[in-house]
């Protein structure tokens, strides 16, 4: 049976959410970001015409498009709307993968026997727009890679089907940059070889790509030839990561407990970023010396930033630790996970802070997770 894989992407999601709140923003240049020293989290198509792009410094974006209106952003609203879209889609499809806050993969294999996959997908998109007011684009093909590239080429509000016999003609003229796993470094390497289109890449011997890129060379060659067997990973809110610390001696030292929590949060947040997860629910658990166990949790905007998560964790700890009794165990859990690349809170964080996180993650990857960390987490 031929696979039927759909990629859906909400168009300029943050901007579209703001336009639902304020209709005066329609067809106006809009930048979502965090002030003069912040970076662009999202921008409207009207600003992209002037060269504005996500992750660009706000100052540079305003030089390119001085008339743009800068909005700080509301992650509470965006998280709420993302969950609403997820609920609408999940009701109508057999297998759904939520790839990020605004991106989805659907496996409709076999549905063509009953209704027609393209017609079915159109009805899902219509339901999303009707129930949420948000514009959304999609592409239907035989695998994730082709579907994702197709969505990018169909935006905004595109509806695109790439049947198996049309995959190569569709991919061949496109830039290798369109392949999801090709970043700037890989693109520069390929360009120096004269490999700039997907067709040229697909005709390049795998051995050459192995020497140039390493183990990812064969995977890149497959994608260039429209081959991708990656399965759809069913979406589930139950996914979580957690850590606990059971003390050899029960303690009532609140400052030390805060330090331990700081280290736990840093460890888990680093794991989130490495595995490209964002969390939307935090839980803090304590177990007293008499074995009574208490837990508090809260929903938060999607994030994987240490300082944001630590703020909520310490607030929960203050709420859950209500007795002047010794503690034998403390734990932190992150749930409600989705895959995502918005690793930082781009509405609050400066370029310097984002750069700091990226540098610390590189150091941890090279020298180990204990090689660098917050002072507050090293006091344990």
C-alpha positions as a Markdown table, in Angstrom:
| # | Residue | x | y | z |
|---|---|---|---|---|
| 1 | Unk | 0.0 | 0.0 | 0.0 |
| 2 | Unk | 1.4 | 3.4 | -1.0 |
| 3 | Unk | 1.8 | 5.7 | 2.0 |
| 4 | Unk | -0.2 | 8.9 | 2.2 |
| 5 | Unk | 1.6 | 11.4 | 4.4 |
| 6 | Unk | 0.4 | 15.0 | 5.0 |
| 7 | Unk | 2.4 | 17.8 | 6.4 |
| 8 | Unk | 0.5 | 20.8 | 7.8 |
| 9 | Unk | 1.9 | 24.1 | 8.9 |
| 10 | Unk | 0.0 | 27.1 | 10.4 |
| 11 | Unk | 0.9 | 30.1 | 8.3 |
| 12 | Unk | 2.9 | 32.8 | 10.3 |
| 13 | Unk | 1.3 | 31.3 | 13.4 |
| 14 | Unk | 2.2 | 33.9 | 16.0 |
| 15 | Unk | 1.2 | 36.7 | 13.7 |
| 16 | Unk | -2.1 | 35.0 | 12.8 |
| 17 | Unk | -2.9 | 34.6 | 16.5 |
| 18 | Unk | -2.2 | 38.4 | 17.1 |
| 19 | Unk | -4.5 | 39.2 | 14.1 |
| 20 | Unk | -7.3 | 37.3 | 15.7 |
| 21 | Unk | -7.0 | 39.6 | 18.7 |
| 22 | Unk | -6.6 | 42.8 | 16.7 |
| 23 | Unk | -8.0 | 42.9 | 13.2 |
| 24 | Unk | -6.2 | 46.2 | 12.5 |
| 25 | Unk | -3.1 | 44.1 | 12.0 |
| 26 | Unk | -4.5 | 42.5 | 8.9 |
| 27 | Unk | -2.3 | 43.0 | 5.8 |
| 28 | Unk | 0.1 | 45.2 | 7.8 |
| 29 | Unk | 3.8 | 44.4 | 8.4 |
| 30 | Unk | 4.1 | 42.7 | 11.8 |
| 31 | Unk | 7.1 | 41.5 | 13.8 |
| 32 | Unk | 6.7 | 39.3 | 16.8 |
| 33 | Unk | 9.7 | 39.7 | 19.1 |
| 34 | Unk | 11.2 | 41.0 | 22.3 |
| 35 | Unk | 12.2 | 44.7 | 22.1 |
| 36 | Unk | 15.2 | 46.4 | 20.6 |
| 37 | Unk | 17.8 | 43.9 | 21.8 |
| 38 | Unk | 15.7 | 40.8 | 21.0 |
| 39 | Unk | 15.3 | 38.8 | 17.9 |
| 40 | Unk | 12.4 | 38.1 | 15.5 |
| 41 | Unk | 10.3 | 35.2 | 16.7 |
| 42 | Unk | 7.9 | 35.4 | 13.7 |
| 43 | Unk | 7.0 | 37.9 | 11.1 |
| 44 | Unk | 4.2 | 38.5 | 8.6 |
| 45 | Unk | 4.6 | 38.0 | 4.8 |
| 46 | Unk | 4.4 | 41.7 | 4.4 |
| 47 | Unk | 7.7 | 42.1 | 6.3 |
| 48 | Unk | 9.3 | 39.1 | 4.6 |
| 49 | Unk | 9.0 | 41.1 | 1.3 |
| 50 | Unk | 11.7 | 43.4 | 2.7 |
| 51 | Unk | 14.0 | 40.6 | 3.7 |
| 52 | Unk | 13.0 | 40.2 | 7.4 |
| 53 | Unk | 13.4 | 36.6 | 8.7 |
| 54 | Unk | 12.9 | 34.7 | 11.9 |
| 55 | Unk | 15.9 | 34.8 | 14.4 |
| 56 | Unk | 17.1 | 38.2 | 12.9 |
| 57 | Unk | 17.9 | 40.9 | 15.4 |
| 58 | Unk | 15.0 | 43.3 | 15.9 |
| 59 | Unk | 17.2 | 46.3 | 15.1 |
| 60 | Unk | 18.2 | 44.9 | 11.7 |
| 61 | Unk | 14.6 | 43.9 | 10.9 |
| 62 | Unk | 13.4 | 47.5 | 11.6 |
| 63 | Unk | 16.1 | 48.9 | 9.4 |
| 64 | Unk | 14.8 | 46.7 | 6.6 |
| 65 | Unk | 11.1 | 47.4 | 7.3 |
| 66 | Unk | 10.8 | 50.6 | 9.4 |
| 67 | Unk | 7.0 | 50.6 | 9.1 |
| 68 | Unk | 6.7 | 47.2 | 10.8 |
| 69 | Unk | 4.8 | 47.0 | 14.0 |
| 70 | Unk | 6.7 | 45.1 | 16.8 |
| 71 | Unk | 4.6 | 43.1 | 19.2 |
| 72 | Unk | 6.1 | 41.4 | 22.2 |
| 73 | Unk | 4.2 | 38.2 | 21.8 |
| 74 | Unk | 1.8 | 36.2 | 24.0 |
| 75 | Unk | 2.9 | 32.5 | 24.4 |
| 76 | Unk | -0.1 | 31.8 | 26.6 |
| 77 | Unk | -2.3 | 32.6 | 23.6 |
| 78 | Unk | -0.1 | 30.7 | 21.2 |
| 79 | Unk | 0.0 | 27.6 | 23.4 |
| 80 | Unk | -3.8 | 27.7 | 23.8 |
| 81 | Unk | -4.4 | 28.1 | 20.0 |
| 82 | Unk | -1.9 | 25.3 | 19.3 |
| 83 | Unk | -3.8 | 22.9 | 21.6 |
| 84 | Unk | -7.1 | 23.9 | 20.0 |
| 85 | Unk | -5.7 | 23.1 | 16.5 |
| 86 | Unk | -4.3 | 19.8 | 17.7 |
| 87 | Unk | -7.7 | 18.8 | 19.1 |
| 88 | Unk | -9.5 | 19.6 | 15.8 |
| 89 | Unk | -7.0 | 17.6 | 13.8 |
| 90 | Unk | -6.8 | 14.7 | 16.2 |
| 91 | Unk | -10.5 | 14.1 | 16.1 |
| 92 | Unk | -10.4 | 13.5 | 12.3 |
| 93 | Unk | -7.2 | 11.4 | 11.6 |
| 94 | Unk | -6.0 | 7.9 | 12.5 |
| 95 | Unk | -2.4 | 8.9 | 13.2 |
| 96 | Unk | -1.1 | 12.4 | 14.1 |
| 97 | Unk | 2.4 | 13.6 | 15.0 |
| 98 | Unk | 2.8 | 17.1 | 16.4 |
| 99 | Unk | 6.2 | 18.1 | 15.2 |
| 100 | Unk | 6.1 | 21.6 | 16.8 |
| 101 | Unk | 3.8 | 24.2 | 18.2 |
| 102 | Unk | 2.5 | 25.0 | 14.7 |
| 103 | Unk | 3.5 | 21.9 | 12.6 |
| 104 | Unk | 1.8 | 18.5 | 12.1 |
| 105 | Unk | 2.3 | 15.3 | 10.2 |
| 106 | Unk | -0.7 | 13.0 | 9.4 |
| 107 | Unk | -0.6 | 9.4 | 8.2 |
| 108 | Unk | -3.7 | 8.8 | 6.0 |
| 109 | Unk | -2.5 | 5.6 | 4.4 |
| 110 | Unk | -5.4 | 3.6 | 3.3 |
| 111 | Unk | -7.9 | 6.4 | 3.6 |
| 112 | Unk | -8.1 | 6.8 | -0.2 |
| 113 | Unk | -10.2 | 3.6 | -0.3 |
| 114 | Unk | -13.0 | 5.3 | 1.6 |
| 115 | Unk | -12.9 | 9.0 | 0.9 |
| 116 | Unk | -9.8 | 10.2 | -1.0 |
| 117 | Unk | -6.8 | 11.5 | 0.9 |
| 118 | Unk | -6.6 | 14.9 | -0.8 |
| 119 | Unk | -10.3 | 15.6 | -0.2 |
| 120 | Unk | -10.1 | 14.3 | 3.4 |
| 121 | Unk | -7.1 | 16.6 | 4.0 |
| 122 | Unk | -9.0 | 19.6 | 2.5 |
| 123 | Unk | -11.9 | 19.0 | 4.9 |
| 124 | Unk | -9.5 | 18.8 | 7.9 |
| 125 | Unk | -7.9 | 22.1 | 6.9 |
| 126 | Unk | -11.4 | 23.7 | 6.5 |
| 127 | Unk | -12.3 | 22.5 | 10.0 |
| 128 | Unk | -9.2 | 24.0 | 11.5 |
| 129 | Unk | -9.8 | 27.4 | 9.9 |
| 130 | Unk | -13.6 | 27.3 | 10.8 |
| 131 | Unk | -12.9 | 26.4 | 14.4 |
| 132 | Unk | -9.9 | 28.5 | 15.1 |
| 133 | Unk | -9.8 | 31.2 | 12.4 |
| 134 | Unk | -6.2 | 30.4 | 11.7 |
| 135 | Unk | -4.8 | 30.0 | 8.1 |
| 136 | Unk | -3.0 | 26.7 | 7.4 |
| 137 | Unk | -1.1 | 25.2 | 4.5 |
| 138 | Unk | -0.6 | 21.5 | 3.7 |
| 139 | Unk | 1.1 | 19.1 | 1.2 |
| 140 | Unk | 0.2 | 15.5 | 0.6 |
| 141 | Unk | 2.7 | 13.0 | -0.7 |
| 142 | Unk | 4.3 | 9.6 | 0.1 |
| 143 | Unk | 6.7 | 10.6 | 2.8 |
| 144 | Unk | 7.6 | 13.3 | 5.4 |
| 145 | Unk | 10.4 | 15.0 | 3.5 |
| 146 | Unk | 8.5 | 15.5 | 0.2 |
| 147 | Unk | 5.3 | 16.6 | 2.1 |
| 148 | Unk | 7.3 | 19.2 | 4.2 |
| 149 | Unk | 9.1 | 20.6 | 1.2 |
| 150 | Unk | 5.7 | 20.7 | -0.6 |
| 151 | Unk | 4.1 | 22.7 | 2.2 |
| 152 | Unk | 6.9 | 25.2 | 2.1 |
| 153 | Unk | 6.5 | 25.7 | -1.6 |
| 154 | Unk | 2.7 | 26.0 | -1.4 |
| 155 | Unk | 2.5 | 28.8 | 1.3 |
| 156 | Unk | 0.6 | 30.8 | 2.2 |
| 157 | Unk | -2.7 | 28.9 | 2.6 |
| 158 | Unk | -1.5 | 26.3 | 0.0 |
| 159 | Unk | -3.1 | 23.0 | -0.7 |
| 160 | Unk | -0.7 | 20.7 | -2.6 |
| 161 | Unk | -0.6 | 17.1 | -3.7 |
| 162 | Unk | 2.6 | 15.5 | -5.0 |
| 163 | Unk | 1.9 | 12.0 | -6.3 |
| 164 | Unk | 4.7 | 9.5 | -6.5 |
| 165 | Unk | 5.3 | 9.9 | -10.2 |
| 166 | Unk | 5.7 | 13.6 | -9.8 |
| 167 | Unk | 8.1 | 13.6 | -6.9 |
| 168 | Unk | 11.3 | 13.8 | -8.9 |
| 169 | Unk | 10.0 | 16.5 | -11.3 |
| 170 | Unk | 8.9 | 18.5 | -8.2 |
| 171 | Unk | 12.1 | 18.2 | -6.3 |
| 172 | Unk | 14.7 | 18.4 | -9.0 |
| 173 | Unk | 14.7 | 22.2 | -9.8 |
| 174 | Unk | 14.6 | 23.2 | -6.1 |
| 175 | Unk | 17.6 | 24.4 | -4.1 |
| 176 | Unk | 19.2 | 21.9 | -1.8 |
| 177 | Unk | 18.4 | 24.4 | 1.0 |
| 178 | Unk | 14.8 | 23.2 | 0.7 |
| 179 | Unk | 15.8 | 19.8 | 2.2 |
| 180 | Unk | 15.0 | 20.0 | 6.0 |
| 181 | Unk | 18.3 | 18.6 | 7.2 |
| 182 | Unk | 20.5 | 21.0 | 5.1 |
| 183 | Unk | 21.7 | 24.0 | 7.1 |
| 184 | Unk | 24.0 | 26.8 | 6.1 |
| 185 | Unk | 27.2 | 24.9 | 6.8 |
| 186 | Unk | 26.1 | 21.9 | 4.7 |
| 187 | Unk | 24.8 | 24.2 | 2.0 |
| 188 | Unk | 28.2 | 25.9 | 1.7 |
| 189 | Unk | 30.0 | 22.6 | 1.5 |
| 190 | Unk | 27.7 | 21.4 | -1.3 |
| 191 | Unk | 28.0 | 24.8 | -3.1 |
| 192 | Unk | 31.7 | 24.5 | -3.2 |
| 193 | Unk | 31.2 | 21.3 | -5.1 |
| 194 | Unk | 28.8 | 22.9 | -7.5 |
| 195 | Unk | 25.8 | 21.1 | -5.9 |
| 196 | Unk | 23.1 | 23.7 | -5.6 |
| 197 | Unk | 19.9 | 21.9 | -6.9 |
| 198 | Unk | 18.3 | 18.8 | -5.5 |
| 199 | Unk | 18.7 | 17.2 | -8.9 |
| 200 | Unk | 22.5 | 17.6 | -8.8 |
| 201 | Unk | 22.5 | 16.3 | -5.3 |
| 202 | Unk | 20.4 | 13.2 | -6.3 |
| 203 | Unk | 23.0 | 12.4 | -9.0 |
| 204 | Unk | 26.0 | 12.8 | -6.8 |
| 205 | Unk | 27.6 | 9.5 | -5.8 |
| 206 | Unk | 26.9 | 8.4 | -2.2 |
| 207 | Unk | 30.6 | 7.8 | -1.7 |
| 208 | Unk | 31.3 | 11.5 | -2.4 |
| 209 | Unk | 28.7 | 12.6 | 0.0 |
| 210 | Unk | 30.0 | 10.3 | 2.7 |
| 211 | Unk | 33.5 | 11.8 | 2.4 |
| 212 | Unk | 32.1 | 15.3 | 2.4 |
| 213 | Unk | 29.4 | 15.1 | 5.1 |
| 214 | Unk | 30.0 | 11.9 | 6.9 |
| 215 | Unk | 27.4 | 9.4 | 8.0 |
| 216 | Unk | 24.5 | 11.7 | 7.0 |
| 217 | Unk | 25.6 | 11.6 | 3.4 |
| 218 | Unk | 23.5 | 8.6 | 2.5 |
| 219 | Unk | 20.5 | 10.0 | 4.3 |
| 220 | Unk | 20.8 | 13.3 | 2.4 |
| 221 | Unk | 21.1 | 11.4 | -0.9 |
| 222 | Unk | 17.9 | 9.5 | -0.1 |
| 223 | Unk | 16.0 | 12.7 | 0.6 |
| 224 | Unk | 17.2 | 14.2 | -2.6 |
| 225 | Unk | 15.8 | 11.2 | -4.4 |
| 226 | Unk | 12.5 | 11.5 | -2.6 |
| 227 | Unk | 13.1 | 8.5 | -0.4 |
| 228 | Unk | 12.1 | 8.7 | 3.3 |
| 229 | Unk | 10.8 | 5.8 | 5.4 |
| 230 | Unk | 10.6 | 7.8 | 8.6 |
| 231 | Unk | 7.4 | 6.8 | 10.4 |
| 232 | Unk | 4.8 | 9.1 | 11.9 |
| 233 | Unk | 5.3 | 9.1 | 15.7 |
| 234 | Unk | 1.8 | 9.3 | 17.3 |
| 235 | Unk | 1.2 | 12.4 | 19.3 |
| 236 | Unk | 0.7 | 11.9 | 23.0 |
| 237 | Unk | 0.5 | 14.4 | 25.9 |
| 238 | Unk | 1.8 | 11.7 | 28.2 |
| 239 | Unk | 5.4 | 11.9 | 27.0 |
| 240 | Unk | 7.6 | 13.2 | 29.8 |
| 241 | Unk | 11.1 | 13.5 | 31.2 |
| 242 | Unk | 11.9 | 13.7 | 34.9 |
| 243 | Unk | 14.5 | 13.4 | 37.6 |
| 244 | Unk | 14.4 | 12.7 | 41.3 |
| 245 | Unk | 16.8 | 13.0 | 44.2 |
| 246 | Unk | 16.4 | 10.8 | 47.3 |
| 247 | Unk | 18.6 | 12.1 | 50.2 |
| 248 | Unk | 20.8 | 9.8 | 52.3 |
| 249 | Unk | 19.7 | 12.0 | 55.2 |
| 250 | Unk | 16.4 | 13.8 | 55.4 |
| 251 | Unk | 16.8 | 17.6 | 55.1 |
| 252 | Unk | 15.1 | 20.9 | 55.9 |
| 253 | Unk | 17.7 | 23.1 | 54.3 |
| 254 | Unk | 15.5 | 25.2 | 52.0 |
| 255 | Unk | 18.5 | 27.0 | 50.3 |
| 256 | Unk | 20.1 | 23.6 | 49.5 |
| 257 | Unk | 16.8 | 22.3 | 48.2 |
| 258 | Unk | 16.5 | 25.3 | 45.9 |
| 259 | Unk | 20.1 | 24.7 | 44.7 |
| 260 | Unk | 19.2 | 21.0 | 43.9 |
| 261 | Unk | 16.1 | 22.1 | 42.0 |
| 262 | Unk | 18.2 | 24.5 | 40.0 |
| 263 | Unk | 20.6 | 21.7 | 39.0 |
| 264 | Unk | 17.7 | 19.4 | 38.1 |
| 265 | Unk | 16.0 | 22.0 | 35.9 |
| 266 | Unk | 19.3 | 22.7 | 34.1 |
| 267 | Unk | 19.8 | 19.0 | 33.5 |
| 268 | Unk | 16.3 | 18.5 | 32.2 |
| 269 | Unk | 16.2 | 21.6 | 30.1 |
| 270 | Unk | 19.5 | 20.6 | 28.4 |
| 271 | Unk | 17.9 | 17.3 | 27.6 |
| 272 | Unk | 14.9 | 19.0 | 26.1 |
| 273 | Unk | 17.0 | 21.1 | 23.8 |
| 274 | Unk | 19.2 | 18.2 | 22.8 |
| 275 | Unk | 16.2 | 16.1 | 21.8 |
| 276 | Unk | 14.4 | 19.2 | 20.4 |
| 277 | Unk | 11.5 | 19.0 | 22.8 |
| 278 | Unk | 9.4 | 21.9 | 24.3 |
| 279 | Unk | 7.4 | 21.4 | 27.5 |
| 280 | Unk | 4.1 | 22.8 | 28.5 |
| 281 | Unk | 3.5 | 21.3 | 31.9 |
| 282 | Unk | 5.8 | 21.3 | 35.0 |
| 283 | Unk | 5.4 | 19.1 | 38.1 |
| 284 | Unk | 7.3 | 19.3 | 41.4 |
| 285 | Unk | 7.1 | 16.4 | 43.9 |
| 286 | Unk | 8.3 | 16.2 | 47.5 |
| 287 | Unk | 8.3 | 13.3 | 49.9 |
| 288 | Unk | 8.4 | 14.1 | 53.6 |
| 289 | Unk | 10.3 | 12.0 | 56.2 |
| 290 | Unk | 7.1 | 10.3 | 57.1 |
| 291 | Unk | 6.7 | 9.2 | 53.5 |
| 292 | Unk | 3.7 | 11.5 | 52.8 |
| 293 | Unk | 4.1 | 12.6 | 49.1 |
| 294 | Unk | 2.7 | 15.8 | 47.6 |
| 295 | Unk | 2.8 | 17.1 | 44.0 |
| 296 | Unk | 2.0 | 20.4 | 42.4 |
| 297 | Unk | 1.9 | 21.1 | 38.7 |
| 298 | Unk | 1.1 | 24.0 | 36.3 |
| 299 | Unk | 0.6 | 24.6 | 32.6 |
| 300 | Unk | 3.1 | 27.0 | 31.0 |
| 301 | Unk | 3.8 | 28.4 | 27.5 |
| 302 | Unk | 6.0 | 26.0 | 25.5 |
| 303 | Unk | 9.6 | 26.4 | 26.3 |
| 304 | Unk | 13.0 | 24.7 | 26.9 |
| 305 | Unk | 14.8 | 27.6 | 28.6 |
| 306 | Unk | 16.4 | 27.0 | 32.0 |
| 307 | Unk | 15.7 | 30.4 | 33.5 |
| 308 | Unk | 12.0 | 30.3 | 32.4 |
| 309 | Unk | 11.5 | 26.7 | 33.7 |
| 310 | Unk | 13.3 | 27.4 | 37.0 |
| 311 | Unk | 11.1 | 30.3 | 37.8 |
| 312 | Unk | 8.0 | 28.1 | 37.6 |
| 313 | Unk | 9.7 | 25.2 | 39.4 |
| 314 | Unk | 10.6 | 27.4 | 42.4 |
| 315 | Unk | 7.1 | 28.8 | 42.5 |
| 316 | Unk | 5.7 | 25.3 | 42.6 |
| 317 | Unk | 8.1 | 24.3 | 45.3 |
| 318 | Unk | 7.0 | 27.2 | 47.5 |
| 319 | Unk | 3.4 | 26.1 | 47.1 |
| 320 | Unk | 4.0 | 22.4 | 47.7 |
| 321 | Unk | 6.4 | 22.6 | 50.6 |
| 322 | Unk | 3.8 | 23.7 | 53.3 |
| 323 | Unk | 5.0 | 21.8 | 56.4 |
| 324 | Unk | 8.1 | 22.4 | 58.5 |
| 325 | Unk | 9.0 | 18.8 | 58.2 |
| 326 | Unk | 12.2 | 17.2 | 56.8 |
| 327 | Unk | 12.2 | 16.0 | 53.2 |
| 328 | Unk | 13.6 | 12.7 | 52.0 |
| 329 | Unk | 12.9 | 13.1 | 48.2 |
| 330 | Unk | 12.4 | 15.8 | 45.7 |
| 331 | Unk | 11.6 | 15.5 | 42.0 |
| 332 | Unk | 10.9 | 17.5 | 38.8 |
| 333 | Unk | 8.9 | 16.3 | 35.8 |
| 334 | Unk | 8.2 | 18.0 | 32.4 |
| 335 | Unk | 5.2 | 16.7 | 30.4 |
| 336 | Unk | 3.0 | 17.9 | 27.6 |
| 337 | Unk | 6.0 | 17.6 | 25.3 |
| 338 | Unk | 6.1 | 18.5 | 21.6 |
| 339 | Unk | 9.0 | 18.6 | 19.1 |
| 340 | Unk | 10.0 | 22.2 | 18.4 |
| 341 | Unk | 12.9 | 24.4 | 17.4 |
| 342 | Unk | 11.7 | 27.5 | 19.3 |
| 343 | Unk | 14.1 | 26.6 | 22.0 |
| 344 | Unk | 14.2 | 29.9 | 23.8 |
| 345 | Unk | 11.5 | 32.5 | 24.8 |
| 346 | Unk | 12.2 | 34.8 | 21.9 |
| 347 | Unk | 9.8 | 37.4 | 23.3 |
| 348 | Unk | 11.9 | 38.0 | 26.5 |
| 349 | Unk | 15.4 | 36.9 | 25.7 |
| 350 | Unk | 18.1 | 39.0 | 24.2 |
| 351 | Unk | 20.6 | 38.0 | 21.5 |
| 352 | Unk | 23.2 | 37.7 | 24.2 |
| 353 | Unk | 21.2 | 35.3 | 26.4 |
| 354 | Unk | 20.3 | 33.1 | 23.4 |
| 355 | Unk | 24.0 | 33.0 | 22.4 |
| 356 | Unk | 24.9 | 32.1 | 26.0 |
| 357 | Unk | 22.6 | 29.1 | 26.0 |
| 358 | Unk | 23.9 | 27.9 | 22.6 |
| 359 | Unk | 27.5 | 28.2 | 23.8 |
| 360 | Unk | 26.8 | 26.4 | 27.1 |
| 361 | Unk | 25.1 | 23.6 | 25.2 |
| 362 | Unk | 28.1 | 23.2 | 22.9 |
| 363 | Unk | 30.4 | 23.0 | 25.9 |
| 364 | Unk | 28.2 | 20.4 | 27.6 |
| 365 | Unk | 28.1 | 18.3 | 24.4 |
| 366 | Unk | 31.9 | 18.4 | 24.1 |
| 367 | Unk | 33.1 | 18.1 | 27.7 |
| 368 | Unk | 30.0 | 16.6 | 29.5 |
| 369 | Unk | 26.9 | 18.0 | 31.2 |
| 370 | Unk | 28.8 | 18.8 | 34.4 |
| 371 | Unk | 31.4 | 20.9 | 32.7 |
| 372 | Unk | 29.5 | 24.2 | 33.0 |
| 373 | Unk | 26.4 | 25.3 | 34.8 |
| 374 | Unk | 24.6 | 27.9 | 36.8 |
| 375 | Unk | 26.3 | 28.8 | 40.1 |
| 376 | Unk | 22.9 | 28.3 | 41.9 |
| 377 | Unk | 22.9 | 24.7 | 40.8 |
| 378 | Unk | 26.5 | 24.0 | 41.9 |
| 379 | Unk | 26.0 | 24.7 | 45.6 |
| 380 | Unk | 24.6 | 21.2 | 46.3 |
